Amino acid sequence: MRKLKYLTGYSEVVLGQVHQLIDNDKLAGVLLKKYPSMHDIRTDKALYVYTLDIKNQFLRQSSPLSKVVYDDKIDVLHQALGLHSFVSRVQGGNLKSKNEIRVGAVFKTAPLEFLRMIVVHELAHLREKQHNKAFYKLCQYMEPDYHQLEFDMRLFLTHIDLVGKLY
């Protein structure tokens, strides 16, 4: 059995089911049935607007976002799918802070649900810096199917890792 890097930590039962889908060439079919098309948010500007809409719906009182971009180096350098960075700078006598979100470029050609899950995850870091119970509760508040989408996104990434593009 090959190691599935995006599914480490899952039970042997779940991994066995995933291996069975892979061995029978059915993983792509399962994903395509559930997520038949990719989104059309291709530019950094469109991603910023999309992210801001979600932020304004759920986290209106949080710090403003200065930048939201797709980053093609993100998973190679950081072993992550998205990054939230908080930068503080002194300008004159004031302390200015900027929140930036970077989303892995692989999500340019992913289903909208996966992009939303990553954006929700990074937005949750505006309030909760650590991956703790409050963090995941906030993620579920913004996206009730958060945990299922995270698992399905891991299946999507596994498929891309093994075969290539889904669409």
SULHU-V242736 format. One record per residue. RES is the residue in one small letter. SS is DSSP state (h for helix, s for strand, l for the rest). PHI is phi in whole degrees, 0 to 359 (999 if undefined). OMEGA is omega in whole degrees, -180 to 180 (NA if undefined). Layout:
RES_SS_PHI_OMEGA + RES_SS_PHI_OMEGA
//
This chain:
m_l_999_179 + r_l_279_180 + k_l_280_180 + l_l_255_-170 + k_h_297_-179 + y_h_275_-177 + l_h_241_178 + t_l_296_180 + g_l_97_177 + y_l_276_-176 + s_l_294_178 + e_h_298_179 + v_h_296_180 + v_h_296_179 + l_h_299_177 + g_h_297_178 + q_h_295_179 + v_h_293_178 + h_h_300_179 + q_h_295_177 + l_h_299_-179 + i_h_294_-178 + d_h_297_-180 + n_l_265_-179 + d_l_52_-179 + k_l_246_-178 + l_h_298_179 + a_h_300_180 + g_h_298_179 + v_h_297_-180 + l_h_293_-179 + l_h_293_178 + k_h_293_-178 + k_h_280_-177 + y_l_229_-171 + p_l_289_-178 + s_l_214_177 + m_l_264_-179 + h_l_279_180 + d_l_244_178 + i_l_270_-172 + r_l_257_-176 + t_l_260_177 + d_h_297_179 + k_h_296_178 + a_h_296_178 + l_h_295_178 + y_h_299_-180 + v_h_297_179 + y_h_300_-180 + t_h_295_180 + l_h_297_177 + d_h_300_179 + i_h_293_179 + k_h_300_-179 + n_h_292_178 + q_h_285_-172 + f_h_245_-173 + l_l_231_-175 + r_l_303_-176 + q_l_274_-178 + s_l_284_179 + s_l_303_179 + p_l_290_176 + l_s_264_178 + s_s_263_-175 + k_s_202_172 + v_s_221_-176 + v_s_218_167 + y_s_280_-179 + d_s_229_-177 + d_l_282_179 + k_l_259_-168 + i_h_298_-176 + d_h_281_177 + v_h_288_-175 + l_h_279_-170 + h_h_246_-176 + q_l_51_-178 + a_l_223_178 + l_l_252_177 + g_s_203_179 + l_s_224_171 + h_s_246_178 + s_s_237_-180 + f_s_239_-176 + v_s_242_176 + s_s_250_179 + r_s_225_175 + v_s_268_175 + q_s_236_-175 + g_l_66_179 + g_l_262_-177 + n_s_250_175 + l_s_257_-180 + k_s_256_177 + s_s_239_180 + k_s_228_174 + n_s_254_179 + e_s_235_175 + i_s_238_176 + r_s_240_-178 + v_s_245_179 + g_s_304_-177 + a_h_298_178 + v_h_301_-178 + f_h_276_172 + k_h_293_-178 + t_h_241_-180 + a_l_240_173 + p_l_297_-179 + l_h_303_-179 + e_h_300_-180 + f_h_287_176 + l_h_299_179 + r_h_299_-180 + m_h_298_179 + i_h_294_180 + v_h_297_178 + v_h_300_180 + h_h_301_-178 + e_h_290_177 + l_h_294_179 + a_h_299_178 + h_l_292_174 + l_l_297_-180 + r_l_259_-176 + e_l_240_-176 + k_l_284_-177 + q_l_263_175 + h_l_276_-179 + n_l_243_-177 + k_h_299_179 + a_h_296_179 + f_h_299_-178 + y_h_290_175 + k_h_294_177 + l_h_294_177 + c_h_301_180 + q_h_291_175 + y_h_297_-179 + m_h_282_180 + e_l_218_-176 + p_l_305_179 + d_l_266_-173 + y_h_309_-174 + h_h_292_177 + q_h_294_178 + l_h_296_178 + e_h_297_179 + f_h_295_-180 + d_h_297_177 + m_h_295_177 + r_h_294_174 + l_h_295_178 + f_h_300_179 + l_h_293_176 + t_h_297_179 + h_h_299_179 + i_h_298_180 + d_h_297_-176 + l_h_273_-170 + v_l_243_-174 + g_l_122_-176 + k_l_296_178 + l_l_271_-176 + y_l_258_NA
//
